[in-house]
Amino acid sequence: MQLKNSITIRKKIIITGAAGFVGRNVVQKLIKENYFVISVDMNDPKIKSKYHKFYKLTVKKFFSKKKIKNIYAILHLASDPRN
């Protein structure tokens, strides 16, 4: 989507489990596809981009504490840590 001054607006996507193999690759692909990615994990996915924001929280704590508006999609890739 383009504005009058041609600044691209990126859609926000939340990814849980972004530090895993699949999650990290999905985050990198979405950033390349012009999305703003918010990742939630207990481990840092070590992705450096101005279009990526990392939260070191459990999924439960993230969604109970953070209020993020205008989310396009949520991808749940986190595993159950109790196993």
Backbone torsions as a table, in degrees:
resi	resn	phi	psi	omega
1	MET	NA	136.6	-176.8
2	GLN	-117.0	142.5	172.1
3	LEU	-94.5	177.1	179.9
4	LYS	-61.0	-35.9	-178.8
5	ASN	-92.0	18.9	175.1
6	SER	58.0	31.6	171.7
7	ILE	-87.6	128.5	-179.1
8	THR	-79.0	131.5	174.4
9	ILE	-95.8	122.9	-179.1
10	ARG	-94.8	136.3	175.5
11	LYS	-75.7	143.5	-178.7
12	LYS	-92.2	133.0	176.3
13	ILE	-128.4	132.4	176.0
14	ILE	-97.9	131.7	176.8
15	ILE	-123.8	122.0	173.1
16	THR	-93.6	144.5	-178.3
17	GLY	76.9	33.6	-174.9
18	ALA	-73.8	-12.8	-178.6
19	ALA	-87.5	-10.6	178.0
20	GLY	-76.3	173.6	-177.9
21	PHE	-58.7	-51.2	-178.8
22	VAL	-67.2	-47.1	-178.2
23	GLY	-58.7	-44.6	-179.5
24	ARG	-62.6	-41.4	179.1
25	ASN	-68.9	-36.6	177.3
26	VAL	-65.8	-43.3	178.3
27	VAL	-58.8	-48.7	-178.8
28	GLN	-62.0	-40.7	178.8
29	LYS	-65.3	-42.5	-179.4
30	LEU	-66.7	-36.7	176.7
31	ILE	-62.7	-42.4	177.8
32	LYS	-65.1	-28.0	-179.8
33	GLU	-89.8	17.2	174.6
34	ASN	69.9	40.8	171.7
35	TYR	-110.0	153.9	170.7
36	PHE	-97.7	121.0	-172.8
37	VAL	-106.9	129.8	173.7
38	ILE	-109.9	115.8	-178.0
39	SER	-107.6	141.7	-179.2
40	VAL	-124.2	120.9	-179.7
41	ASP	-164.9	162.3	174.9
42	MET	-86.2	-13.1	176.7
43	ASN	-117.7	143.0	-179.4
44	ASP	-72.7	125.9	178.6
45	PRO	-74.6	-7.7	177.2
46	LYS	56.5	47.9	176.5
47	ILE	-111.8	120.1	-178.5
48	LYS	-103.9	110.5	178.0
49	SER	-160.4	146.3	176.6
50	LYS	-73.8	-7.0	178.6
51	TYR	-105.6	22.8	-179.9
52	HIS	-137.4	131.4	177.0
53	LYS	-125.8	127.7	-177.3
54	PHE	-109.6	134.6	174.5
55	TYR	-119.7	122.5	177.5
56	LYS	-89.6	83.0	-178.5
57	LEU	-145.9	160.7	169.4
58	THR	-73.8	160.9	179.7
59	VAL	-60.6	-42.2	-179.6
60	LYS	-61.5	-46.5	179.9
61	LYS	-66.7	-38.5	-180.0
62	PHE	-59.7	-51.4	-175.7
63	PHE	-75.6	-17.7	176.2
64	SER	-87.4	-23.2	-176.4
65	LYS	-104.9	-34.4	-173.9
66	LYS	-95.5	135.7	175.0
67	LYS	-116.7	102.4	-177.9
68	ILE	-113.7	129.1	-177.1
69	LYS	-99.4	161.9	175.1
70	ASN	58.4	49.2	177.5
71	ILE	-85.9	130.2	179.2
72	TYR	-82.5	-41.5	-177.8
73	ALA	-157.7	159.8	173.4
74	ILE	-128.1	126.6	176.2
75	LEU	-111.3	117.5	-178.3
76	HIS	-98.8	104.5	-179.6
77	LEU	-116.6	4.6	-177.1
78	ALA	-76.3	148.1	176.8
79	SER	-95.6	170.4	177.7
80	ASP	-82.7	115.5	-175.3
81	PRO	-74.1	-6.6	-179.1
82	ARG	-78.3	-11.0	-178.6
83	ASN	-82.4	NA	NA
